[in-house]
Amino acid sequence: MTTNSEWLEKDRKQLHPVYHPKSHANALVIERGEGVWLYTADGQKILDGMAGLWNVNAGYGNEELAKVAYEQMKTLAFTSNFSGMTNLPSIQLADKLAGFAYDGLNATMFTSGGSEANDTAFKTARYFWKRKGQPTKYKVIARKGSYHGVTLAATFATGLEKYQTMFGPKVDGFIHIPAPNPYRFEGSLDPGESVGQAASRALEEAIRREGVDTVAAFIAEPIMGVGGVIVPPADYFPLVRAICDKYGILFIADEVITGFGRTGEWFALKHWGVKPDILSFAKAITSGYAQLGGIQISDEIRETMESAPESEAYMHGYTYSGHAMACAVGLKNLEIMERENYPQRAQTLGKRLLDGLKSLTEFPFVGDVRGLGLVCGVEIVSDKSAKTADPAMTMRIFKAAQERGLRSRPLGNTLAFSPPLMINEDEVDEIVKRLGAAMESVM
């Protein structure tokens, strides 16, 4: 029988995402999963407070998803979905998604994941403006602290320098402005101005500074994930939408994390009554059971594609765009999420989780605790009044929690929680209990 250490020795032959040997020295070797629980090769049982990478909404070991993948693979696992050929599952899923997220977003371009989806969004924005006779509109404005993926363009759309340091020179055309972080805003505040107003003002100033004739799009996560689980002020996105409309800028919503019920709405911008021109999705579309992502586009963008001469055709797509098995899994996953009313579960259980995490502010190193639906963040600080970040203590607590069978994700000085949406009340309480025990152990 192969031991845990032997598995790790074999594992060292491959390279992992976001990789350094030190960060992978004591890796968990996951053997199986069931519901919200992961089981390692050396016998640990771990409550996965991150749903994999924000995405395993239906939980581990879901037999319905496994069966539909098996049945579709027996029938047709894959065929080209390039122009001139299609398959039934991709037709059915695209039809289901038409208008599902936001009214007016009826056309879908499938990809294999979120990074590809955002790259596709950038290319689509450029394509749109070229077709409109404005080829100088190519720049994309993003936010500091944002995360949009690790393909080359998405890397430099991302507003976290550590992802860019070793991959320069920078890709031209990406501009970053302050994020609407109510707890730690990095921009300037005019007298009487809210953080939402200041952050949206930064967008307008950037458009004017760069020149409206050069800016194609603005991209934003409704809730910033890797940047620290930042929930924006209520006035921010309505102001952003108005600015994009005023200057003729496409608004790209990166809902790779927030889509499909995570925040208590099917898609997060609904919290603020706003809809985008382009929507990027991935992750929870299949609950992680198959690789699938995509973008949805406005009817106006679709019309520019449909009316193009052959010399200006939309020459874009991937081998696995519209993968038959992945689309079949996505369709079944949507059925499960609707049947189990996952957005309502996220609302109810998210409040329970957030209230529980807020009870931990009794610890001297717990600063801001925030969240929306079943995505929450706990900031760790060395000084509450000064809001001084403490990444070292964050890592100590993360490790202590993992030793106690709880998986979170350390993001700078924030511990993130985004458990499967099928989690129950007792398991939510277990997250709080185990995190509290971990915090107690490092006092």
N, C-alpha and C positions, 0 to 999 in steps of 0.2 A: 504493500500500500504506500502510495506517495505521500510524504509528510508535507506539512506547510512550508518548511524551510526549503525542501526540494522543489516545490512549485515555484517559490520565489526565485530560486536559482535559475530555473528554466525561464521565468518571466523576464529576467535581466537581459535576455537576448533581444527583446523588443523595445521599441521606444514608445513612450506614453505622451498624451497631450499635456501641455503646460508642464514640461518635464525638466527636472534636475535630479541627479542621483540622490541628493540629500533628502529631497521631498518624498522620494519613493522608497526610502530605506526600510520602513516598517509597514509596507503596504498590506491592506486587508485583502485576502484571497477569498472572494465570494463564491460560494458553492451553489447556493440556491436562495430563492426568495419566496415569501408567502405573505400576502397582504402588505403590511407596512414593515415587515421584519425581513432582515437579511441574516443568512447563516454562513459563517466562514468555514474554511477547510480545517481550521483547528478548533472548531466547536463553539465559537462565540455566537451569541444571538444579539443582533443590533437593531434598534428601532431607527429606521431610515427617516430622519427628520428633514431630508432634502429631496425625497422622491426621485432618487437617482441624481439627475441634474435638472431639477425643477419640473420633471416631465412625467413621472410614472403615476399619473392621476388615478388610474384604475387599479393600482397596486400590483404586486408581484404575483405570478402564478395564476393569472386569470385564464380559465380554460376556454371561455368563449372566444377570446382573441387568438389563443393558440389553435383552436379548431378551425376558425375561419382562415387563418394563414395556411394551415395544412390543406384544407379543401381547395383554396385558390391555387396553391402551388401544384396540386395534382392536376388542376384544370389548365391553368396558364400562369406560370410564375412571372414571366417577363416577355415582352415584345417591344420593339421600337415604338415610341410614341411621337416620333418626329412627324412633321407634316406629311400627310398621305397615309398614315396608319394610326389607329387608336385601339383602345381596349375597353371592355365593359366597366370594370371597376373604376377606372379614371373618369369615365363619363358619368357614372353614378355619383362618385364623390364630388366632382366639380358641380354637378347639378344640385347636390345637397348643400354645398357651400355657397351657392349663388344667393346673395343677399342675406346669408346667415349671420355674418358678423355685423355688417353695416349696410343699410339701404344704399343702392347705387354701386356697390362693389359686387359685380356679378360674374366676372371672368377670372379664372384661376390659371396660373402657371406653376406647375409642380416642380419641386427641387428635392434634394435628398436631406436637407437640413437648414438650419437657421442662417449660417454663414453664407451659403449659396443663395438663400432667399434674399438677404440684404444686398449681396452683389447684384442679383437680378433686379432689385429695386433701383439701385444706382444706374445700371445700364438702361433700364426702362425710362427713368427720368430723363436721361440724356437723349434717348431715342425720341421721346415725346417732343422735346423742345427743338430738336433738329427737324422733325416732321412739321413743326409749327413755324419753321423758318427762322428760329432763334438759336443757331448753333453755338453761340458764345455762352449760353446758359448751361454750365456743366458742374459748377461747384455745389457741394453739399455742406450744410451747416449742421453740426452735431453738438453735443454737450460734453463738457469736462466730466470725467468719471463715468461716462457711458460705456456700454459694451455692445458691440454689434457683430462680433465674430472674428475669425482668424484667417479667412482668405485674405489676399493682399490688400484689396480695397477696403474690406471690412475691418482689417487691422488698423488702418489709418483713419477710418471713421470712428473707431473706438477712441474714447477719451481717456484712456489709462496708459500712461507712457511705458509702463513695464512690459506691455504687450508689443511695443513698437521698437524698443531700444536696439535690438539686434537684427532688425529687418529693414533698416533704412537703406537708401534715402527715402524720405516720405513720398507717398503717392500724392501727386498734385491735386488740389481741388477740395481738400477737406479743412474746414474751419471749425474751431471749438469755442463755445461760449459757456458762461457759468450755468450750472444746473440749479433748478429751483429747490435747493436743500434748505428747508426751514430751520434745521438744527445747526447747520454750519454753511452759511451762504458765502461763496467766494467772490461775489461781485460787489458792486457799490450800491448803496441804498440812498436814494434821495429822501429828504424830509417827508414823513408821512406816507412813504411808499411801502407797499407790502413786498415780500419776497417774490410772490408770483408776478407782480407788476415789474419789479426790477429785472427778473430773469427773462420775462418776455420783452422788456425794453432792450435787453442785450441782444436779442434776436433781431429786432428792428434796426438797431445800430449796426450790427454786422452786415445786414442786407445793404444798408446805405453805404457803409464803408467799402464793401467789396464791389458794389454796383449791382443794381437789380437785374441788369442785363447779363450778369455772369452767374447768378445763383439759380440753380435748378430746383433744389429741394432742401427741406429741413427734415431731419430724422430724429425721433425720440422714442425711448421706451416709456410707456405710461407710468410704470414704476421701475426705477433703475434697479437692476438686480445685482450684478457683480460689483457695481459702484457703491453698494452698501444698503440696498433695500430702501431707496429714497421715495417716499410718497409725496407727491407735489401738493402745494396749496390748491385749494378748490378753484381759485380764479386763474390759474396758470394756463391750462390748455384752451379754455375759451378765448383768452387773449392771444395765444399762439395761432389758433385757427383764424382769427380775425386778421392778424398780421400777414399770414400766408395768403389769404384772400386779397388783401389790400395790394400786395406787391406781386401777385401772380407767381407764387412759389408753391411747388407741390409739397404736401405734408405726408411723410412716410411714417407710419406707426409701426415700430418694431415690437410686435406682440408675441415674440417667440416664447417668452416666459409667461406673459400675462394672459395669453389667449386660452380659450376653452375652459372657462369657469374658475380659474385660479383665484381671482380677486373678488368673487361674489357676483360678477356679471359674466356673461359669455365672453365678452371682450372688454378690456378695461376702460377704454375711452368713453364707454357708455356711462360711466360714473359722472362724467362732466358734460354729457350731452354733445359730444364732439365726434365727428367722423373724419377719417383720413382720405387722401387720394389714392394711396398705395398702402396695403397692409402686408406686413411680413409675418408669417406664422411657421411653426415647426413644433418640436418637442411634444406637447400633449395631444397633438392631432392623432397620434397612435398610442399614446401613453408609453412610448418608448419601445413598443413591441416590434416596430419596423422603422427604418429610416425614411422619414418623409417631412417635407416642408413645402413652402411655396409663397407666392404673393397673390394678392387679389388687387385688381385695378379698377379705377372708376370707368364708367361707361364712355366718358370722353377720351380717356387714354386708349381704351379698346377700339374706339372708332378711328383713331389715328393709325392704328395697326391695320385695320380692315380696309382702309381707303388708300393705303400706300401702293405705289407702283412696285413692280417686282424688283427694280433697282434699289429700292429702299425697304426691302423686306426685313422683318424682325428676325435677324439671324442669331438666335440665342436659344439655348436649351442644353440639357445634360443627358447622358446616356440613360440615367434612371429617372428622368422626369416622367411622372405618370406611371411608375412601376406598378404592375397589376396587383401583386400580392400586398404591397404596402398600402395601396389605395383601398383594397378590400378590408384590411385591418383598420384603416382610418374610418371607413364607413361603419363598421361594427362598433368601434370605439365611441363614435358619436352617438350611436344608438344606446349604448350603455350609459353614457354621460347624461343623455336626455332622460332616460328611464329612471335613473337614480337621482336626477335633479342635482347635479354636481355644483352648479352655481349657488344654490340655496344651502347645500352642505358647507360650501366654503364660507358663506356668510355666517352661518350659525356656529360652526366649529372654529372658524377663524376668530370670532369674538371671544370664544372660550380660551383659545390659545393665547391671544393677545392679552386678555385680562390676567391669565396665569403668569405670563412672562412679565407683565408690569408689577406683579407682586414681588418680583425679585429685585426691584429697585431699592429694597432695604439693604442690599449689599453695597458697600462704599464705592465699588468700581463699576457699577451698572449705571450708565448714563441714559440716553434716550432709548425708549422701547417703542417701536412703531410697526405698522403693518396695515394691510388691507386684504380682507378675505384670508385665505390660508397661505399668505406669504408675510413673514415677520422678520424683523431685525432687532438685535439687542446690541447696543453699543457699549463697549468696554472702555472706561476712561480712568486716568490716574487722578484727575481732579474734576469733580462734577461741576463746580462753579465755573471753571475755566474751559470746560469741555475738552480737556486734553486727551487726545487719543492714546491708547495703550495697546498697540499690536502684540507686544510680548505677553501681556496678561491674557489677551484674547486667545493666543495659541495655547497657553497653559490650561485655560478653561476648556477649549476645544478638545485637547488631549485627555483631560480628566473626564470629560463627558463620554468620549469614545471608550475609555476604559470601563465606564459604567453602562455601556451598551446603548449609547445615543450618538447618532451621527448628525452633525450640523455641518456648516461650511464657514470657515473663517474668511472674511472679506475685509482686509485691513484691520480695523478695530471693531468690526461688526460680525456677530455670529448670526448667520442666516438660517431660517427655518421655512421649509416649503414642503410639508409632508404630503403623501398621497391624499387625494380628495376623498377616498373611500375610508379614511381613518375614522375611528369611533371616539366617543367621549373619553373612555378610560385610557385610550392610547394618547389622546391629546394631553390628558392630565399626567401621563407617564413622562412625556417630554419635559414638562415643567418640573416634575419631581426629580428626574435624573439630572437636569441642568442645575437645579438648586443644590443637589448633592455634590456636583462637580465644583460649583462655586464655593460651597462650604469647605471643600477639601483643599482649596488653594489659599484660604484665608491665613 
